[in-house]
Amino acid sequence: MFLDLATLTLAALACASVSMTVARSRLFRPLREWLVRRSAWLGKLVTCPYCFSHWVALTLVLALGWLGWRALIFDTFAVVTLAAPLQWLIFASISAITEVE
């Protein structure tokens, strides 16, 4: 019915990594700048790792298989909740060794 704990944890790690990479890395800077010029909403979405993580989590949960509305909502927010502290760890680790935007 719901995702198992191991899958949920791995999805959270993937979510945190993707969200931080898109929202903070130099690689995605041109995309972020282009989206900021196109739409304030999209610009905010791709420059905020926490905001972006909701969409990444939803995409991951859907990709892992349709489990019904209750499971979809629960699993998505569970992934976001687990991803938030992981994002902080990723950000702290990266900023300790390099300049972060």
Backbone as a printed PyTorch tensor [residue, N CA C, xyz], in Angstrom:
tensor([[[  0.8190,  -1.1980,   0.0000],
         [  0.0000,   0.0000,   0.0000],
         [  0.8600,   1.2590,   0.0000]],

        [[  1.8420,   1.3390,   0.9000],
         [  2.7700,   2.4680,   0.9520],
         [  4.1640,   1.9670,   0.6040]],

        [[  5.0840,   2.8940,   0.3320],
         [  6.4580,   2.5100,   0.0540],
         [  7.1100,   1.9730,   1.3200]],

        [[  7.9930,   0.9740,   1.1610],
         [  8.7030,   0.4590,   2.3240],
         [  9.7730,   1.4650,   2.7630]],

        [[ 10.2670,   1.3070,   3.9790],
         [ 11.1870,   2.2780,   4.5710],
         [ 12.4690,   2.4360,   3.7610]],

        [[ 13.0090,   1.3540,   3.2440],
         [ 14.2450,   1.4350,   2.4560],
         [ 14.0240,   2.2420,   1.1790]],

        [[ 12.9320,   1.9850,   0.4940],
         [ 12.6170,   2.7190,  -0.7320],
         [ 12.3710,   4.1870,  -0.4220]],

        [[ 11.6550,   4.4470,   0.6570],
         [ 11.3770,   5.8210,   1.0780],
         [ 12.6720,   6.5660,   1.3780]],

        [[ 13.6020,   5.9110,   2.0650],
         [ 14.8840,   6.5230,   2.4080],
         [ 15.7190,   6.8060,   1.1650]],

        [[ 15.7760,   5.8500,   0.2560],
         [ 16.5310,   6.0590,  -0.9840],
         [ 15.8940,   7.1540,  -1.8430]],

        [[ 14.5720,   7.1970,  -1.8780],
         [ 13.8820,   8.2530,  -2.6160],
         [ 14.1830,   9.6230,  -1.9980]],

        [[ 14.2470,   9.6880,  -0.6680],
         [ 14.5680,  10.9460,   0.0040],
         [ 15.9910,  11.3920,  -0.3150]],

        [[ 16.9270,  10.4610,  -0.3370],
         [ 18.3060,  10.7970,  -0.6830],
         [ 18.3970,  11.3020,  -2.1230]],

        [[ 17.7180,  10.6210,  -3.0300],
         [ 17.6920,  11.0640,  -4.4280],
         [ 17.0280,  12.4350,  -4.5440]],

        [[ 15.9380,  12.6190,  -3.8380],
         [ 15.2110,  13.8870,  -3.8640],
         [ 16.0960,  15.0310,  -3.3710]],

        [[ 16.7910,  14.8120,  -2.2630],
         [ 17.6710,  15.8390,  -1.7130],
         [ 18.7890,  16.1750,  -2.6920]],

        [[ 19.3790,  15.1600,  -3.2930],
         [ 20.4800,  15.3770,  -4.2340],
         [ 20.0330,  16.1270,  -5.4760]],

        [[ 18.9310,  15.6950,  -6.0570],
         [ 18.4190,  16.3590,  -7.2660],
         [ 18.0170,  17.7920,  -6.9530]],

        [[ 17.3170,  17.9930,  -5.8520],
         [ 16.8480,  19.3400,  -5.4960],
         [ 18.0100,  20.2950,  -5.2770]],

        [[ 19.0210,  19.8630,  -4.5400],
         [ 20.1800,  20.7290,  -4.2990],
         [ 20.9640,  20.9720,  -5.5830]],

        [[ 21.0860,  19.9610,  -6.4080],
         [ 21.8270,  20.1180,  -7.6570],
         [ 21.1500,  21.1280,  -8.5780]],

        [[ 19.8490,  21.0030,  -8.7510],
         [ 19.1310,  21.9200,  -9.6450],
         [ 19.0810,  23.3290,  -9.0570]],

        [[ 18.8470,  23.4420,  -7.7620],
         [ 18.6460,  24.7550,  -7.1540],
         [ 19.9350,  25.5040,  -6.8300]],

        [[ 21.0560,  24.8090,  -6.7260],
         [ 22.2660,  25.4880,  -6.2600],
         [ 23.5110,  25.3240,  -7.1330]],

        [[ 23.5610,  24.3540,  -8.0180],
         [ 24.8100,  24.1010,  -8.7430],
         [ 25.0220,  25.0670,  -9.8980]],

        [[ 26.2760,  25.2320, -10.2520],
         [ 26.6290,  26.0780, -11.4080],
         [ 26.0910,  25.4680, -12.7050]],

        [[ 26.0420,  24.1560, -12.7460],
         [ 25.5740,  23.4580, -13.9410],
         [ 24.1850,  23.9260, -14.3680]],

        [[ 23.3010,  24.1430, -13.4050],
         [ 21.9260,  24.5230, -13.7170],
         [ 21.6770,  26.0250, -13.6150]],

        [[ 22.7200,  26.8260, -13.4060],
         [ 22.5540,  28.2740, -13.3210],
         [ 21.8760,  28.8660, -14.5630]],

        [[ 22.2980,  28.5030, -15.7750],
         [ 21.6230,  29.0770, -16.9520],
         [ 20.1250,  28.7450, -16.9960]],

        [[ 19.7710,  27.5260, -16.6450],
         [ 18.3530,  27.1520, -16.6200],
         [ 17.6010,  27.9690, -15.5810]],

        [[ 18.1810,  28.1100, -14.3810],
         [ 17.5290,  28.9010, -13.3270],
         [ 17.3380,  30.3450, -13.7640]],

        [[ 18.3790,  30.9380, -14.3430],
         [ 18.2780,  32.3360, -14.7840],
         [ 17.2270,  32.5000, -15.8750]],

        [[ 17.1720,  31.5450, -16.7920],
         [ 16.1770,  31.6080, -17.8550],
         [ 14.7650,  31.5050, -17.2760]],

        [[ 14.5590,  30.5920, -16.3290],
         [ 13.2380,  30.4190, -15.7160],
         [ 12.8390,  31.6270, -14.8650]],

        [[ 13.8090,  32.2380, -14.1930],
         [ 13.5250,  33.4510, -13.4110],
         [ 13.0180,  34.5540, -14.3280]],

        [[ 13.6270,  34.6890, -15.5000],
         [ 13.1800,  35.7140, -16.4700],
         [ 11.7980,  35.3950, -17.0360]],

        [[ 11.4830,  34.1220, -17.1860],
         [ 10.2020,  33.7090, -17.7790],
         [  9.0330,  33.8310, -16.8090]],

        [[  9.2700,  33.4900, -15.5290],
         [  8.1620,  33.4410, -14.5780],
         [  8.6920,  33.5550, -13.1500]],

        [[  8.1050,  34.4500, -12.3710],
         [  8.5140,  34.5970, -10.9690],
         [  8.2630,  33.3020, -10.2040]],

        [[  7.1430,  32.6430, -10.4870],
         [  6.8050,  31.4080,  -9.7920],
         [  7.8150,  30.3060, -10.1090]],

        [[  8.1010,  30.1100, -11.3900],
         [  9.0830,  29.0910, -11.7740],
         [ 10.4690,  29.4440, -11.2520]],

        [[ 10.7950,  30.7270, -11.2760],
         [ 12.0860,  31.1620, -10.7580],
         [ 12.2420,  30.8230,  -9.2960]],

        [[ 11.2100,  31.0880,  -8.5010],
         [ 11.2490,  30.7380,  -7.0810],
         [ 11.3380,  29.2230,  -6.8990]],

        [[ 10.6090,  28.5040,  -7.7160],
         [ 10.5930,  27.0450,  -7.6130],
         [ 11.9820,  26.4460,  -7.8000]],

        [[ 12.7140,  26.8890,  -8.8010],
         [ 14.0090,  26.2630,  -9.1070],
         [ 15.1780,  26.8830,  -8.3610]],

        [[ 14.9560,  27.9320,  -7.5900],
         [ 16.0410,  28.5040,  -6.7970],
         [ 15.9220,  28.1240,  -5.3190]],

        [[ 14.8560,  27.4540,  -4.9460],
         [ 14.6290,  27.0340,  -3.5570],
         [ 14.6530,  25.5040,  -3.4920]],

        [[ 15.7040,  24.9240,  -2.8980],
         [ 15.7770,  23.4580,  -2.8430],
         [ 14.5720,  22.8230,  -2.1580]],

        [[ 14.0900,  23.4430,  -1.0980],
         [ 12.9370,  22.8770,  -0.3880],
         [ 11.6900,  22.9130,  -1.2660]],

        [[ 11.4630,  24.0260,  -1.9330],
         [ 10.2920,  24.1480,  -2.8190],
         [ 10.3660,  23.1210,  -3.9530]],

        [[ 11.5360,  23.0320,  -4.5610],
         [ 11.7200,  22.1210,  -5.6890],
         [ 11.6000,  20.6620,  -5.2510]],

        [[ 11.9830,  20.3780,  -3.9960],
         [ 11.9560,  18.9930,  -3.5190],
         [ 10.5460,  18.4050,  -3.5050]],

        [[  9.5220,  19.2400,  -3.3500],
         [  8.1490,  18.7250,  -3.3820],
         [  7.8230,  18.1350,  -4.7550]],

        [[  8.2410,  18.8180,  -5.7890],
         [  7.9660,  18.3390,  -7.1510],
         [  8.8320,  17.1330,  -7.4910]],

        [[ 10.0660,  17.1420,  -7.0240],
         [ 10.9450,  15.9890,  -7.2500],
         [ 10.3870,  14.7650,  -6.5190]],

        [[  9.9540,  14.9570,  -5.2780],
         [  9.3900,  13.8440,  -4.5000],
         [  8.1400,  13.2850,  -5.1720]],

        [[  7.2700,  14.1590,  -5.6170],
         [  6.0590,  13.7110,  -6.3080],
         [  6.4150,  12.9010,  -7.5500]],

        [[  7.3760,  13.3760,  -8.3150],
         [  7.8090,  12.6660,  -9.5180],
         [  8.3970,  11.2940,  -9.1670]],

        [[  9.2290,  11.2460,  -8.1210],
         [  9.8180,   9.9690,  -7.7010],
         [  8.7630,   8.9830,  -7.2380]],

        [[  7.8290,   9.4510,  -6.4170],
         [  6.7850,   8.5590,  -5.9060],
         [  5.9280,   8.0370,  -7.0590]],

        [[  5.5880,   8.8980,  -8.0100],
         [  4.8240,   8.4420,  -9.1770],
         [  5.6230,   7.4310,  -9.9940]],

        [[  6.9300,   7.6690, -10.1330],
         [  7.7740,   6.7570, -10.9110],
         [  7.9170,   5.3970, -10.2300]],

        [[  7.7940,   5.3880,  -8.9120],
         [  7.9080,   4.1200,  -8.1760],
         [  6.6380,   3.2790,  -8.2550]],

        [[  5.5900,   3.8280,  -8.8020],
         [  4.3640,   3.0620,  -9.0080],
         [  3.1590,   3.7060,  -8.3630]],

        [[  2.0450,   3.6620,  -9.0670],
         [  0.8000,   4.2460,  -8.5630],
         [  0.2730,   3.3760,  -7.4370]],

        [[  0.1510,   3.9470,  -6.2430],
         [ -0.2720,   3.1940,  -5.0720],
         [ -1.5730,   3.7330,  -4.4870]],

        [[ -2.2510,   4.5900,  -5.1970],
         [ -3.4830,   5.1880,  -4.6930],
         [ -3.2310,   6.5850,  -4.1510]],

        [[ -4.2750,   7.3550,  -4.0480],
         [ -4.1610,   8.7570,  -3.6250],
         [ -3.5850,   8.9190,  -2.2350]],

        [[ -4.0630,   8.1310,  -1.2680],
         [ -3.5590,   8.2640,   0.1060],
         [ -2.0710,   7.9800,   0.1720]],

        [[ -1.6500,   6.9200,  -0.4730],
         [ -0.2330,   6.5680,  -0.4740],
         [  0.5830,   7.6180,  -1.2250]],

        [[  0.0560,   8.1120,  -2.3220],
         [  0.7540,   9.1340,  -3.1080],
         [  1.0220,  10.3680,  -2.2500]],

        [[  0.0150,  10.8470,  -1.5710],
         [  0.1620,  12.0450,  -0.7380],
         [  1.0850,  11.7680,   0.4430]],

        [[  0.8480,  10.6740,   1.1490],
         [  1.6710,  10.3370,   2.3070],
         [  3.1330,  10.1500,   1.9160]],

        [[  3.3860,   9.3340,   0.9090],
         [  4.7570,   9.0400,   0.5040],
         [  5.4800,  10.2860,   0.0040]],

        [[  4.7770,  11.1360,  -0.7410],
         [  5.4020,  12.3630,  -1.2400],
         [  5.8630,  13.2400,  -0.0810]],

        [[  5.0000,  13.4610,   0.8940],
         [  5.3910,  14.3030,   2.0260],
         [  6.4050,  13.6050,   2.9310]],

        [[  6.3670,  12.2980,   3.0080],
         [  7.3770,  11.5690,   3.7810],
         [  8.7500,  11.7320,   3.1350]],

        [[  8.8090,  11.6530,   1.8110],
         [ 10.0760,  11.8450,   1.0970],
         [ 10.5880,  13.2680,   1.3180]],

        [[  9.7150,  14.2610,   1.2130],
         [ 10.1200,  15.6610,   1.4240],
         [ 10.6440,  15.8520,   2.8510]],

        [[  9.9500,  15.2820,   3.8180],
         [ 10.3500,  15.4140,   5.2240],
         [ 11.7170,  14.7960,   5.4730]],

        [[ 11.9630,  13.6320,   4.9010],
         [ 13.2710,  12.9940,   5.0570],
         [ 14.3540,  13.6980,   4.2410]],

        [[ 13.9710,  14.2940,   3.1260],
         [ 14.9470,  14.9610,   2.2530],
         [ 15.4340,  16.2830,   2.8380]],

        [[ 14.6050,  16.9750,   3.6090],
         [ 14.9720,  18.2990,   4.1280],
         [ 16.2780,  18.2800,   4.9390]],

        [[ 16.4240,  17.4010,   5.9390],
         [ 17.7090,  17.3960,   6.6580],
         [ 18.8680,  16.9140,   5.7820]],

        [[ 18.5760,  16.0390,   4.8260],
         [ 19.6280,  15.5930,   3.9090],
         [ 20.1060,  16.7500,   3.0440]],

        [[ 19.1920,  17.6340,   2.6330],
         [ 19.5820,  18.8180,   1.8620],
         [ 20.5180,  19.6950,   2.6770]],

        [[ 20.2060,  19.8520,   3.9570],
         [ 21.0630,  20.6630,   4.8180],
         [ 22.4580,  20.0400,   4.8990]],

        [[ 22.5310,  18.7180,   5.0540],
         [ 23.8340,  18.0460,   5.1140],
         [ 24.6080,  18.2110,   3.8150]],

        [[ 23.9320,  18.0780,   2.6980],
         [ 24.5820,  18.2530,   1.3950],
         [ 25.0950,  19.6770,   1.2620]],

        [[ 24.2510,  20.6530,   1.5990],
         [ 24.6360,  22.0600,   1.5020],
         [ 25.8270,  22.3530,   2.4150]],

        [[ 25.7790,  21.8670,   3.6630],
         [ 26.8750,  22.1020,   4.6040],
         [ 28.1660,  21.4500,   4.1130]],

        [[ 28.0740,  20.2600,   3.5620],
         [ 29.2560,  19.5620,   3.0600],
         [ 29.8740,  20.2880,   1.8750]],

        [[ 29.0380,  20.6900,   0.9510],
         [ 29.5240,  21.3620,  -0.2410],
         [ 30.1080,  22.7370,   0.1120]],

        [[ 29.3850,  23.4810,   0.9560],
         [ 29.8640,  24.8290,   1.2810],
         [ 31.1380,  24.7960,   2.1150]],

        [[ 31.4390,  23.6750,   2.7620],
         [ 32.6720,  23.5470,   3.5240],
         [ 33.8870,  23.4210,   2.6120]],

        [[ 33.6860,  22.9320,   1.3900],
         [ 34.8260,  22.7010,   0.5070],
         [ 34.8420,  23.5940,  -0.7220]],

        [[ 33.7480,  24.2710,  -1.0340],
         [ 33.7190,  25.1270,  -2.2150],
         [ 32.8080,  26.3290,  -1.9810]],

        [[ 32.8900,  27.2450,  -2.8840],
         [ 32.0100,  28.4230,  -2.8190],
         [ 30.6470,  28.0500,  -3.3670]],

        [[ 29.6090,  28.2730,  -2.5840],
         [ 28.2400,  27.9460,  -2.9860],
         [ 27.5410,  29.2350,  -3.3800]],

        [[ 26.7420,  29.1600,  -4.4450],
         [ 26.0160,  30.3450,  -4.9220],
         [ 24.9590,  30.7740,  -3.9300]]])
